[in-house]
Amino acid sequence: MSSSPLASAPEGRPGLPGAALGGLALAALLAVALPFFTTGYVVYIANLLLVFVVLCLGLHIVIGETGQFSMAHAAFYGIGIYASALANRAVDLPYPFAMLFGALVAGAVGLFIGALALRMRDIYLALATFAFGEAMQWVFANWDSVTNGPNGLRIAPARFGPLEILSDKQAYPFVLFFCLLAIGFTVVVSRSRLGRAFRAVRESEVAAMAMGIDVRRTRVIGFGLSAAVAGFAGGMFGLFQTFIHPDSLGFQTTILVLTMVVVGGLGSIWGAIGGAIVFGLISEVLRQAPQYQEIIYGAILMLFMMYAPHGLFAFVGERIREARHGR
Amino acid sequence: MDLQLALIFLQQGIASGLVSGSVYALLALAIVVIFKTSDVPNFAQGEVFMAAGYVALYLFVFQQMPIWVVLPATLVVAFLAMALFRRFVLDQVAKSAKDLVYLVIATLGLSYVLKGLVRRTGFGDTPRSFPALVPTDSIMIGQASVTLLDLAIFGTAVVVMAAFFWMFNYTKIGRAMRAVGMNPKAAQLVGVDLRRCHMLIWGLSGVISAIAALLISPKILMTADMGSIVMLAFAAAIVGGFSSLPGAVVGGFVIGIVENLVGLFISSRAIVLAPFLAILIVLVLRPQGLFGGKLTIKKV
């Protein structure tokens, strides 16, 4: 197998060829039309996939853009879920305010963790964020007075003025809207001066410093933004879910999101989005065969790392290019 | 709590801590020896430990094989599994991607596969313990009560660690391993077969994990999730500086004792949280660990 062409890191924003644009248009049409021709269950899955797209964007910002390894995204997601659910219950304001609150709380915790993370790199950072994630899960499960502990928390229906969201189909347009909002936000950040600073820091801190970039500030902001986006995904979860249990906010979820980003291709926004959708669908199919689920998850992770470390889309693109050059 | 009781608790905590700590120390050793030579934290170490326990359980309880067959067979299986993973999975990953992150994610993949395989067999459905090979009569040391099994666990662990140190520090193959850890290219230039050396290290790390599993499995209920014990080993490795073998061992005992004292003096609910807090506190205050040297930034 030729491996050298894959070894070059994918760029932050690859140009979209015509075929991809057509596919995108088709996907957009499908996304808008979805609730009109499918069952509530399919719409529920679609909602969940859109939440995972946003979670993947969050992880993409910290791993893909700034190159810091975070294993605590389930925790930021959980903080977003609990914070927006509690805010929604406490004050009588439209739900987006609760979502904003969730994102802000998660972002603030992310800034704090990012500041601590300045002292560590690579493996130490991975372990510290992992420990933080596990500790947060413990907090969710044991802080009875706030999170209702191991019994889980009931999430009150989201309200937009007089409109109360009671079903998945009702929630879907909002979830889709917020997902697109998050995608737009990530693209804007990625193309801004800040996004370029992120990637400069990822490639070489020394070179970034020489260019006049405040490396410490950039790393902390990257962490905070990433956590805020994950918290925002938590708020989106509250749009259509009525219940949250700490069991679903553990390392398993972090690994699921990490797998999605890796399957799509580390370092590319479209990879993160595509990975969330492709792998989200795969894991939904795997639900039919729960006894093989873990084995297949693990095998996918290993095989991707072995043969397509830059993701499904880079891998397929490479094969297509090879075929065109008559091999 | 009066002083008398506190003293008894303290002695009991230290005694029990040394026993469970010896298992954490073994696992931490297995993690650190890999990290020292490959720069990869093996997130599958806990699942290797768990799977080795189930191999032994399967051979001994379900196949009724004699124990003198079961023990070496388990160690051989653990050795082969890890060595082959290194040879066929990680070498391929290293070939197609430069970044270490990809190797780490591959070990996460292995952990899921192993857990899934063990669950698939169904032996983990009913939690059970491995039959104890040493009587579990308790004896008193000072005011602490320990069993003969505890003493056997501690003794075996210390012997295994001593043997490993000897191998790593004083034999030719150990020297080659250390050379690979310091500078793989230079080691290759002076004639070390990198591929074989890595396979041997990963294999030995598997053997150490298997020994840890054999030692502790009579004392705990085995489930497919028992690999989560590895968090305590990671905590131990971090306390010890993550690249120091003696540090890992001391860290293991420290974590074991702290865990038991937290359980006795604070609450059993807090035990779960203790290792994560230990990891966070040590990494934040002293990222190089208690036994690591000065923190140096590697820049290529």
Interface residues (C-beta under 8 A of the other chain):
Chain A: M1 S3 L6 A7 I63 F69 L116 R119 M120 R121 D122 I123 Y124 A126 L127 A128 A131 F132 E134 A135 W138 N142 V206 I255 L258 V262 L266 Q291 Y292 Q293 E294 I295 I296 Y297 G298 A299 I300 L301 M302 M305 M306 Y307 A308 P309 H310
Chain B: F35 D39 P41 V89 Q92 V93 K95 S96 A97 K98 D99 L100 V101 Y102 L103 V104 I105 A106 L108 G109 L110 S111 Y112 V113 L114 K115 G116 L117 R119 R120 M231 F234 A235 I238 F242 R269 V272 L273 P275 F276 L277 I279 L280 L283 V284 P287 I297 K299
